[in-house]
């Protein structure tokens, strides 16, 4: 492994069918007034809301509710939440939901006690908070983002057609996260498979970079194999506990910063996908799946050795008698076949993208330099064309 790094992750995880019971251990550590934030109300139908509220009341907490967090949280919703948290002088935020809800809670945590516009400071300018930050915890109901054990927060501004992620420091990581795989069973199948691809691509973004022998890449390959195996079971039987529990654990370790240590990282699929999401409001995982194959074709020649390794170690491609390019292509073809098998989007057209959007999407795409080949704006447009 190359480079120097430090590693620390302050989030405490509670995993399993009885994980929610540990709220009794965590809640007494924080103040009396809790901002309970969640999405469209599905947690009220499946019983999770009642269980969480019961735990809060048992521990003597006063509840301030902030519901209606959308799948791609908006800057307007962020400002609403910051104003409410400050007006109510809450002590702690408890996010109950998937990655969007947890991302949103982080935005509120850093923005509640900031005097100005949190979108402009923390997302447009990418500045870090100097003000008071509210502590937060999470009860996870959908897997994919890994937001339960990292500092990432993605917010969308529809007026500016921008979707921006800010990775905050350890002070914004959830203090704890409750992971009960059964809480994910009621997620619609399309959302489940979108989350599965989000997990997989998080690993790819960290894997497809660097040329040294890195322990992080071996960990990444194991996680990818686990996602592939568990996804095939979960798609056939969404209530297979073992498969769903493995996917939940894979998602957390895919983006809790561990497998990126000692490496450069790419993240261009996310940059393009997020720009697509800003224009279409499409499901995040599907924006990633739609552009991935075209993007990785732009990277294959420059990173050929890693793509050969990917084919052999993740997809069991036999290399005997084949050129490196043929092996690498077979690996990407195997990936495409798996994506088709689980049912993710392979076309931007399905997500509402039209050719007249290409210029705007490319302009909204942040160009990063961690991958094997840095794209130009014109090459981003070409990726979009090939993904249509």
Secondary structure, 3 states (H helix, E strand, C coil): CCCCCCCCCCCEEEECCCHHHHHHHHHHHCCCEEEEEECCCHHHHCCHHHHHHHHHHHCCCEEEEECCCCCCCEHHHHHHHHHHHHHCCCCEEEEEECHHHHHHHHHHHHHCCCCCCHHHHHHHCCCCCCCCCCEEEEEECCCCCCHHHCCEEEEEECCCCEEEEEECCHHHCCCEEEECHHHHCCCCHHHHHHHHHHHHHHHHHHHCCCCCCCHHHHHHHHHHHHHHHHHHHHHHCCCCHHHHHHHHHHHHHHCCCCCCCCCCCCCHHHHHHHHHHHHHCCCHHHHHHHHHHHHHHHHCCCCHHHHHHHHHHHHCCCCCCCCHHHHHHHHHHHHHHHHHHHCCCCCHHHHCCCHHHHHHHHHCCCCCCCCCCCCCHHHHHHHHHHHC
